[in-house]
């Protein structure tokens, strides 16, 4: 199936369409998934209508690639530089017609920020009823270096008050809003105010349940944390690239590697992935 090139709000992107009707759109800026529509026409990824598409700023929504730093836990700008760089689309592999693959390698611009040699590949795999994003990191330099990362997935929901997230009961939790650490005591999380927590990733997939159906969320064992975030009404009103009511239609559930950085030796590789499946 041919990979379609297109323009999304003035920025170059590619779109993959399966014969049964599922589609996936990925911006070259940040290798950022912008949308995933299943064959029933339902959009599963939230993209803010107020997102900035200037080829410089991070895009609010979709699946930003946070690398080589998560949040502000390090010397780089928030969430690192990968989400603010132009990636290159690699040729479609005939053996994997449902894949979109983009690559970012070190350059003068990246070395000015972070003086290391690397090759990072994002592979987006579209199948009927499922979307998988996989981040592959290779140290192409001559010295070891460390990184943290996240696939910062914005899931679209019809109404946040009507959804629940299951599967985190008992998981170690750092509540960033209250700066408290404790095991999760709730079997099904519900949302209405600001929610920002880092969990020890559970062994089994999570389930995002809403009236229209359930989305199963799985991640690789190499992603040792799961981040759950919703800005709530107060913070949403302060974000210029998110509508005031945008918080009602999104929930971020992120596959992440945060608490213990990955140390890569020269020539070594690491992979982390997240898979979303409609049930």
Secondary structure, 3 states (H helix, E strand, C coil): CCCEEEEECCEEEEEEECCCCCEEEEECECCEEEEEECCCCCECECECCCCCCCCCCCCCECEEEEEECCCCCCCCCCCCCHHHCECEECCCCCCCCCEEEEEEECCHHHHHHCCCCEEEEEEEEEECCEEEEEEEEEECCCCCEEEEEEEEEEEECCCHHHCEEECCCCCEEEECCCCEEEECCCCEECCCCCEEEEEECCCCCEEEEECCEEEEEEECCCCCEEEEEECHHHHHCCCCCCCCCHHHHEEEEEEEEEEEEEEECCCCEEEEEEEEEEC
